[in-house]
Amino acid sequence: MPPAPAAESGPAFLREIAWNADGLVPAIVQDAGSSEVLMMAWMDETALRKTLETGLAHFYSRSRRRGWLKGETSGHVQHVESISLDCDADVLLIKARQVGGACHEGYRSCFFRRVAADGRLEVVGEPVFDADAVYRAGGEAPPAG
């Protein structure tokens, strides 16, 4: 579990965030140009500070219990253009310029499936990279949110 947010120093808005009991906040990433929703991931205070410092999206993996840079394995980084906080202060919206695909399964967006009228999931996106070649060839699994 990440440390509880301190936010005593740094940008004032960090004190406004309604971090959950685990010290995390969900972050929705949207393409800055097309407004397509690319992904959702969790951020702890360290990930948010690194994002602000570097201009590249950083997140916190609940399954691995560590921070990660988006694109650290694939090279498919997100250049952050803006960060907004919702009205309840419990969700971040990040607008970014995506390099390559955002999804660890090889798609531009993690939302490449939709629910069909009959209740089945149907794939509506096209892969933009070979996920097996990027992640599994080296024996490394992609970061999980």
Phi, psi and omega in degrees: 000136180290159178294153177296141181299133177264307176051024178286331178241162179097194184302137182300328184297339179300328179285344181275340185290134177271078179299145178284182184299337179267005180078027183239160173221137177289143179233122176264130180253128183238141177296127184294334181269309187266345185071008176296135175284123185264319184190171170228137176210172181260148175233140166258180183298322180298315179297319180293318177297317179296322177299314179296320183289321188259338185079004176247143183288128174240148182222179176239126179269117178291325182287323180267348180056048178201161176283159177208147175271126177300123180093007182297331177262315187274336188085000182271072184281167176240118176272112186283128177258327177202157176229130177237154178244134182288174186297332178270358179063027182237011175214135174261146171242118180251125173259126187218158170263113183275131171263122181069219183259148178273334187270135179291352176267004174103004182261158178297318180242148174291345182262059183265002177238145174230161180276121179282168181303327180273005177093352177283158171269133177237139179282126182242359179247167176247138177300144177249352173204163181272102183299322179299316181294323183282313188259316190271338180299323180270004179078007182255129176279152178292156177297137177252143180286000000 
